[in-house]
Amino acid sequence: MRSQWSDYWEGTFKRDNANIGTITTQSVMYMTNYGISDKLNIMAGLPYVCTNASKGTLHSMKGLQDASIYLKWKPLSVKSGKGKLSFFAVAGLSTPASNYVRDFLPLSIGLGSTNASGRLLIDYQRKAFFTTISAGYVLRNNVKLDRDSYYTTEIHNTDEVKMPDAAVYNFSIGIRKKYIVAEALLNTMTTLGGFDIRKNDMPFVSNRMNNTSVGVHTKYTLPFFPHIELTGEADYVISGRNVGRATSYSAGIYYIFSFNPNKSSK
């Protein structure tokens, strides 16, 4: 994944900053997904992240970010007219995989909180066309900084920061066929609390960070070797609060195999 931004929202005011230029974030992520049954999967991921500013004196950062593990469950799938309606639930945890610096935004590789999250999805497919909507909630624990006081809208004589929770919403529409999936996406994240970046100040871990983005995603299964799937995605932030107006691109490859030799051909 590669993401870049030079303009950002300081509260609701969109601006740039010649002292930092363009912020670039790149990451490589290892993911694994095991099908416990036809209706229950367990997924895990671990990203390595690098950040860099094109101007100024802020030091680039890199390292392992947050390890995550999730369960995805399909409790119900029913025929609805000429289509199929499916319901999914996803729940999991993420936590920092290294002792990276939290208090150095926008160059920090993460916010440093341990999160518990849950999401509900509804998917409707008719022939090759489908649409999916989802809503989720992210519960975040407190974060400790490498200093014994800090200022938000008032002075805090502690190294512990109370992190606001967040709500996420997604909508997608596209086609889903035997060897290809292509979709357009609308994603929204709303931080449930926090405060705005002060004028000409650095971002802070408990800022209110809202964003809405649009994007496209595709997945292609090789017809001559269906164990391999290729993925690609592009995303652009169209509105936000205390976030960068980022353009992001990502690509991935999946290798699918069976632990049961009798089912490997499927």
Buried (B, 14 or more C-beta within 10 A) or exposed (E): BEBBBBBBBBBEEEEEBEEBBBBBBBBEBEEEEEEEEEEEBBBBBBBBBBBBBEEEEBEEBBBBBBBBBBEBBBEEBEEEEEBBBBBBBBBBBBBBBEEBBBBBBBBBBBBBBBBBBBBBBEBBBEEEEBBBBBBBBBBBEBBEBEEEEBEBEEEBEBBEBBBBBBBBBBEBBBBBEEEBBBBEBBBBBBBEEBBBBBEEEBBBBBBBBBBBBEBBBBBBBEEEEEEEBBBBBBBEBEBBBBBBBBBBEBEBEBEEEEEEEEEEEE
